[in-house]
C-alpha cells in the first residue's frame, strides 16, 4: 500500500502510538488538526516523543493542532 506524505510520519512512531492513532480513527496529519494538543496527549499510547515527532511533521506541512 502506498502512503501519502501526510501518513508517513506515523510509520516512524512506536507501535503503541500507532495503535492509539488507529484506534482514534486518525489516519493522516490533517486529522490531527481536529484535536488540541491536550486531547492528543490523552490518547493511551501517546507520549512526548510522539507529540514532538508529529508536531514537527505538521509544521512542515503548515498544519497545527486546534
Secondary structure as UniProt FT lines:
FT   TURN            5..7
FT   HELIX           8..11
FT   HELIX           15..23
FT   TURN            24..25
FT   HELIX           29..32
FT   TURN            33..34
FT   HELIX           37..41
FT   TURN            44..45
FT   HELIX           48..60
FT   TURN            61..62
//
